[in-house]
Amino acid sequence: MAQNGSSPASPAAPRPSRRHTGAAVRRRTRVAVIGGGPAGLLLSHMLHLGGVDSIVVERQTKAHVLSRIRAGVLEEGTVRLLRDVGLGDRMDREGKPHDGTVIAWQDRAPFLIDTHKHTGRKMMAYGQTAITQDLYAAYERRGGELVEGAADVRLHDVTSDSPFVTFTRDGIAHRIDCDVVAGCDGFHGVSRQSIPADVLRTFERAYPFGWLGIMSETPPLDDIIYAQHERGFALASQRSPMLSRYYVQCPIGTDLADWPDDRFWAELKARFPKPLADRIATGPSIEKSIAPLRSFVAEPMRYGRLFLAGDAAHIVPPTGAKGLNLAVSDVFYLQRALVAHFKAGDDRWLDSYSETALRRVWGAERLSWWLTRLLHVFPEQDGFDTRVNQNEFDHLCASPTAQAALAEQYIGLPLET
């Protein structure tokens, strides 16, 4: 594990303990996980299964974390991993398998990105909120230690043999001594910001539009459908048999107050072919929000004994449904590496973690960028751009080779690679 002046930690690190030093509460664990979203909770859960202890530090409350509305389309590898770690029962009951995703182009016949035909694997519609609920339930069943409401979280000495994390909670200072810090605290978290600017390289593309989305307690369409239209992109997705999620492309600076439900439904239906629009069941929204679109990658995903995972290291536009799936693949690689390090003193996977994870990240970034460019209307788009996109879609519809290549990328690489 030696990197940036650090040396391997002993596989015999002690179990977490509590002691007081003055007014501070002090603990010891092998892995301090920063962030209690799905990436951090899944990593802690999988570390526990591998016999490695951890403490999760989250600045928000459980209620706040569960209130976040996020993606809900899972790759086959994500589905299989959740089953393998004992988190698949509810998903298999309530989730909806899909052969792929439909593209409804304005004046052309709908096209299915047929992952099942070309790869033998299916997608699964199952909301991130439900996954997070399942992770919280598993965490509570085993009595895992999760700190909520942690303020002023700071990482210290991450290039040394003895990194530690400090924070305050209810006015009391806390310190967690550890062997490794896992930064799973999202794009705005402290983990990535703890890597010096002369070490970290970032790559970013901000898109000149966002997605205006609503959730409604209405039966969803049978398929997940991308709609390409001259008015802008739209998406029909699903969370459960009576919970639908819809989006329309909107300009940067759009005000939610200007979008009552009736206007949203009218605009959504205008962007779908009439046979599909007529099947959309409308109803009062139970959640409404605007999400900006961004492509972002930070390299490396390791600095000393700090390892980044999930949105702390990368953001993809949601067009490719890759955000949650990338976080899961990061966690898979990181947990495998940490268990090998602590249990067998084997650092091969730990030393190659950043390189391995980034291969999948850049593949997902490229696919998400490509789909975003193909399916959205850009402010500067002219007739040439429109014709090129139409031709690209027509080529996709006509070429079995292109269809197979897209299906392979869309379903995601096997996690073992």
ABEGO torsion letter per residue (X at the ends): XBBGGBBBBBAABBBBBBBBBEABBBBBBABBBBEABAAAAAAAAAAAAAGBBBBBBBABBAAAAAABBBBABBBAAAAAAAAAAGAAAAAAAABBBBAEBBBBBAABBBBBBBAAAAAGBBBBBBBAAAAAAAAAAAAAAAGBBBBBGBBGBBBBGAABABBBBBBBBGGBBBBBBBABBBBAAEAABAAAAABBAAABBBBBBBBABBBBBBBBBBBBBABBBBBBBAAEBBBBBBABAABBBBBBBBBBGBBAAABBAAAAAAAAAAABBAAAAAABBBBBBABBBBBBBBBBBBOBABBEABBBBEAAABBBBAAAGAAAAAAAAAAAAAAAAAAAAAAAGBAAAAAAAAAAAAAAAAAAAAAAAAAAAAABBBAABBAAAAAAAAAAAAAAAABAAAAAAAAAAAAEBBAAX
